[in-house]
Amino acid sequence: MDIRPILIAAALLPLAACSTMGGGADPAPPPPPAEAACNGDAGQSFVGRTASAETGAALLRATGARTLRWVAPGMAVTMDFRPDRLTVSYDGAMKIERVSCG
């Protein structure tokens, strides 16, 4: 009796098991686009103002963004794009340097 076919089948069996992991379900679909997109132009008048909770609330109202991300000097941020997010960078003196959407 030739044992090679049995050894080959035994070696391939773990690979076949891995290919069916996950129950055959499709990956989750991406989230739907945000209903309210950010208007970065509307926030440009805030450049030079002092960063504060009140300023942040005013920025959200002015730009229509849903979320606000403050970026401190030297802070690392993700590069993912979110049309409903306002990103506000400020300097060491808490002065807003940059206002952008995404």
Kinemage of the C-alpha trace (Angstrom):
@kinemage 1
@onewidth
@group {chain A} dominant
@subgroup {mainchain}
@vectorlist {calphas} color= white
{ca met a 1} P 0.000 0.000 0.000
{ca asp a 2} L 1.353 3.423 -1.020
{ca ile a 3} L 1.129 5.866 1.920
{ca arg a 4} L 1.970 9.023 -0.082
{ca pro a 5} L -1.657 9.907 -1.010
{ca ile a 6} L -2.631 9.677 2.657
{ca leu a 7} L 0.272 11.929 3.722
{ca ile a 8} L -0.612 14.483 1.028
{ca ala a 9} L -4.256 14.511 2.114
{ca ala a 10} L -3.225 14.890 5.755
{ca ala a 11} L -0.958 17.809 4.865
{ca leu a 12} L -3.701 19.598 2.888
{ca leu a 13} L -6.470 19.079 5.453
{ca pro a 14} L -5.411 21.993 7.754
{ca leu a 15} L -5.311 24.332 4.735
{ca ala a 16} L -8.826 23.352 3.731
{ca ala a 17} L -10.066 23.993 7.257
{ca cys a 18} L -8.568 27.504 7.246
{ca ser a 19} L -10.281 28.434 4.004
{ca thr a 20} L -13.736 27.912 5.507
{ca met a 21} L -13.157 29.855 8.716
{ca gly a 22} L -15.585 32.716 9.294
{ca gly a 23} L -18.742 30.778 8.530
{ca gly a 24} L -18.780 31.876 4.894
{ca ala a 25} L -20.289 35.256 5.803
{ca asp a 26} L -19.386 38.266 3.702
{ca pro a 27} L -17.367 40.996 5.378
{ca ala a 28} L -19.369 43.790 6.936
{ca pro a 29} L -20.311 46.488 4.432
{ca pro a 30} L -18.747 49.921 4.893
{ca pro a 31} L -20.793 52.411 6.890
{ca pro a 32} L -23.144 54.578 4.862
{ca pro a 33} L -21.882 58.036 3.965
{ca ala a 34} L -22.477 60.676 6.567
{ca glu a 35} L -25.650 62.669 6.039
{ca ala a 36} L -24.125 65.927 7.220
{ca ala a 37} L -20.813 66.720 5.590
{ca cys a 38} L -18.406 69.248 7.046
{ca asn a 39} L -17.956 72.673 5.403
{ca gly a 40} L -14.326 73.608 6.108
{ca asp a 41} L -14.574 77.019 4.443
{ca ala a 42} L -17.065 78.104 7.101
{ca gly a 43} L -14.474 77.449 9.819
{ca gln a 44} L -11.608 79.492 8.374
{ca ser a 45} L -12.629 82.616 10.284
{ca phe a 46} L -11.698 80.778 13.508
{ca val a 47} L -7.996 80.604 12.591
{ca gly a 48} L -6.092 82.723 15.117
{ca arg a 49} L -8.715 82.411 17.845
{ca thr a 50} L -8.055 80.649 21.142
{ca ala a 51} L -8.964 76.958 21.250
{ca ser a 52} L -11.614 76.269 23.899
{ca ala a 53} L -14.766 74.271 24.459
{ca glu a 54} L -16.849 77.295 23.476
{ca thr a 55} L -14.842 77.805 20.287
{ca gly a 56} L -15.221 74.112 19.471
{ca ala a 57} L -18.999 74.298 19.853
{ca ala a 58} L -19.096 77.371 17.619
{ca leu a 59} L -16.945 75.592 15.031
{ca leu a 60} L -19.314 72.621 14.963
{ca arg a 61} L -22.298 74.923 14.466
{ca ala a 62} L -20.562 76.951 11.752
{ca thr a 63} L -19.245 73.996 9.739
{ca gly a 64} L -22.087 71.520 10.206
{ca ala a 65} L -19.617 68.817 11.270
{ca arg a 66} L -20.810 66.049 13.581
{ca thr a 67} L -17.525 65.464 15.359
{ca leu a 68} L -14.591 67.658 16.317
{ca arg a 69} L -10.993 66.503 16.586
{ca trp a 70} L -8.535 68.810 18.356
{ca val a 71} L -4.908 68.325 17.292
{ca ala a 72} L -2.272 69.516 19.750
{ca pro a 73} L 1.283 70.378 18.664
{ca gly a 74} L 3.187 67.211 17.730
{ca met a 75} L 0.129 64.998 18.189
{ca ala a 76} L -0.214 61.985 15.891
{ca val a 77} L -3.576 61.558 14.165
{ca thr a 78} L -5.068 58.928 11.910
{ca met a 79} L -5.280 59.612 8.191
{ca asp a 80} L -8.723 58.098 7.700
{ca phe a 81} L -11.191 60.393 5.966
{ca arg a 82} L -14.529 61.158 7.599
{ca pro a 83} L -16.663 63.721 5.760
{ca asp a 84} L -18.529 64.607 8.958
{ca arg a 85} L -15.420 65.358 11.069
{ca leu a 86} L -13.774 68.727 11.660
{ca thr a 87} L -10.068 68.687 12.531
{ca val a 88} L -8.701 71.745 14.331
{ca ser a 89} L -4.954 72.149 14.923
{ca tyr a 90} L -3.649 74.601 17.496
{ca asp a 91} L -0.223 75.763 18.662
{ca gly a 92} L 1.444 75.826 22.070
{ca ala a 93} L -0.329 79.072 22.944
{ca met a 94} L -3.727 77.442 22.215
{ca lys a 95} L -4.168 79.558 19.039
{ca ile a 96} L -5.977 77.776 16.193
{ca glu a 97} L -3.629 77.306 13.244
{ca arg a 98} L -5.643 75.130 10.874
{ca val a 99} L -9.261 74.108 10.354
{ca ser a 100} L -10.057 71.297 7.912
{ca cys a 101} L -12.653 68.622 7.270
{ca gly a 102} L -11.968 64.940 7.203
